[in-house]
Amino acid sequence: MNKEVKIDPEKIHLFHINIVESSIKDVAKKGDNNFKINIAQTTMHNLKDERVKIGLFIDLIHDEVSSDSKARFVFDFHFKIEELSNYFKLKEDNSPIFTGVLIATLLGISFSTARGIIFERLSNTNMQGMILPVVSPQKMLALQKKDNS
């Protein structure tokens, strides 16, 4: 793995998006969009087929204690990465360590896509118009879901 590997966007192919879970418990009135956002992610890979799967877990929880309004979205983003071997090195146990720039790029693509899907899913609810913030993919790397469920 070359330390100075640059990402070639033309070699990244998002070929499938699976919405694993999409549940919305709406707020009582429009515009009451005072939500806390929790985000976690997982990463899985298939080195032979040059595939990487990014799992995103996004919870929108209403800030008011008395409110049980919330929304939960779980996505799986499936990528085919040409020349994937340029983006990882193998540890002694033959498990890969991917470059941060590759995973951050895939997280950025995944989260941006999820933002649009969530915006559309909320458009027919009282939460319409809620736009998730832009999040640093590098910071998302630190939010890896602890259990791989």
C-alpha positions as CSV (number, residue, x, y, z in Angstrom):
1,M,0.0,0.0,0.0
2,N,1.5,3.3,-1.1
3,K,1.4,5.9,1.7
4,E,0.5,8.6,-0.8
5,V,-2.5,6.8,-2.4
6,K,-4.9,9.2,-4.0
7,I,-8.6,8.3,-4.5
8,D,-9.7,7.9,-8.1
9,P,-13.5,8.6,-8.0
10,E,-14.0,6.7,-11.2
11,K,-12.8,3.5,-9.5
12,I,-15.5,3.7,-6.8
13,H,-18.9,2.3,-7.7
14,L,-21.8,2.6,-5.4
15,F,-23.9,-0.3,-6.8
16,H,-26.5,-1.0,-4.2
17,I,-28.2,0.8,-1.3
18,N,-30.3,-1.2,1.2
19,I,-32.6,0.7,3.6
20,V,-32.5,-1.9,6.4
21,E,-34.7,0.1,8.7
22,S,-36.8,3.3,8.4
23,S,-39.1,4.2,11.2
24,I,-40.6,7.5,12.0
25,K,-42.6,8.5,15.1
26,D,-43.7,12.0,14.0
27,V,-43.8,15.2,16.0
28,A,-47.2,16.7,16.8
29,K,-46.8,20.0,14.9
30,K,-44.8,21.1,11.9
31,G,-41.5,22.9,12.5
32,D,-40.9,21.2,15.9
33,N,-37.6,19.9,14.7
34,N,-35.4,20.2,17.8
35,F,-33.7,16.8,17.5
36,K,-30.5,15.3,18.7
37,I,-28.7,13.3,16.0
38,N,-26.8,10.1,16.8
39,I,-24.7,8.5,14.1
40,A,-22.7,5.3,14.1
41,Q,-21.1,3.3,11.3
42,T,-19.7,-0.2,10.5
43,T,-17.4,-1.3,7.7
44,M,-17.3,-4.8,6.2
45,H,-15.3,-6.0,3.2
46,N,-14.8,-8.7,0.7
47,L,-11.2,-8.4,-0.6
48,K,-11.6,-11.1,-3.3
49,D,-14.5,-9.3,-5.0
50,E,-13.1,-5.8,-4.2
51,R,-16.2,-4.8,-2.3
52,V,-16.8,-2.7,0.8
53,K,-20.0,-2.3,2.7
54,I,-20.7,0.8,4.9
55,G,-23.4,0.5,7.4
56,L,-24.9,3.7,8.7
57,F,-27.1,4.0,11.8
58,I,-28.8,7.3,12.2
59,D,-31.2,8.2,15.1
60,L,-33.1,11.5,15.4
61,I,-34.3,11.8,18.9
62,H,-36.5,14.7,20.0
63,D,-34.9,16.9,22.7
64,E,-38.0,17.3,24.8
65,V,-38.1,14.8,27.7
66,S,-41.9,14.5,27.3
67,S,-41.7,13.8,23.6
68,D,-41.3,10.3,22.2
69,S,-40.9,11.6,18.7
70,K,-38.0,10.0,16.9
71,A,-36.8,8.6,13.6
72,R,-34.4,5.8,13.0
73,F,-32.7,4.9,9.7
74,V,-30.3,2.0,9.0
75,F,-28.6,1.9,5.6
76,D,-26.2,-0.5,4.0
77,F,-24.1,1.0,1.1
78,H,-22.4,-1.5,-1.1
79,F,-19.3,-0.4,-3.1
80,K,-17.2,-2.0,-5.7
81,I,-13.6,-0.5,-5.5
82,E,-11.4,-1.2,-8.5
83,E,-7.8,-2.0,-7.4
84,L,-8.9,-2.2,-3.8
85,S,-5.5,-3.7,-2.9
86,N,-4.0,-0.2,-3.3
87,Y,-6.0,0.9,-0.3
88,F,-5.0,-1.6,2.4
89,K,-2.2,-3.5,3.9
90,L,-2.4,-6.8,5.7
91,K,-1.6,-7.3,9.3
92,E,0.2,-10.4,10.5
93,D,-3.1,-12.3,10.9
94,N,-4.0,-11.4,7.2
95,S,-6.7,-9.0,8.2
96,P,-6.7,-5.7,6.3
97,I,-6.0,-2.2,7.5
98,F,-7.6,0.2,5.1
99,T,-6.3,3.7,4.5
100,G,-8.3,6.4,6.3
101,V,-8.7,8.3,3.1
102,L,-10.6,5.4,1.5
103,I,-12.9,4.8,4.4
104,A,-13.5,8.6,4.9
105,T,-14.4,8.9,1.2
106,L,-16.8,6.0,1.4
107,L,-18.4,7.4,4.6
108,G,-18.7,10.9,2.9
109,I,-20.5,9.4,-0.1
110,S,-22.7,7.2,2.1
111,F,-23.7,10.0,4.6
112,S,-24.4,12.5,1.8
113,T,-26.7,10.0,0.1
114,A,-28.4,9.1,3.4
115,R,-29.0,12.8,4.1
116,G,-31.0,13.0,0.8
117,I,-32.9,9.8,1.5
118,I,-33.8,11.0,5.0
119,F,-34.9,14.4,3.7
120,E,-37.2,12.7,1.2
121,R,-38.6,10.2,3.8
122,L,-39.4,13.1,6.2
123,S,-41.0,15.3,3.5
124,N,-44.6,14.0,4.1
125,T,-44.3,14.3,7.9
126,N,-44.4,17.1,10.4
127,M,-40.6,16.8,10.4
128,Q,-40.5,18.0,6.8
129,G,-37.7,20.3,5.9
130,M,-35.3,18.8,8.5
131,I,-31.8,18.7,7.0
132,L,-29.1,16.7,8.6
133,P,-25.9,18.6,9.2
134,V,-22.8,18.1,7.2
135,V,-20.6,15.8,9.2
136,S,-16.8,15.3,8.9
137,P,-16.1,11.7,7.6
138,Q,-12.9,11.7,9.6
139,K,-14.9,12.3,12.8
140,M,-17.4,9.6,11.7
141,L,-14.5,7.1,11.7
142,A,-14.4,7.5,15.4
143,L,-18.1,6.6,15.7
144,Q,-17.7,3.0,14.6
145,K,-20.5,0.9,16.0
146,K,-19.0,-1.2,18.7
147,D,-21.0,-4.4,18.1
148,N,-21.2,-5.6,14.5
149,S,-24.9,-6.5,14.7
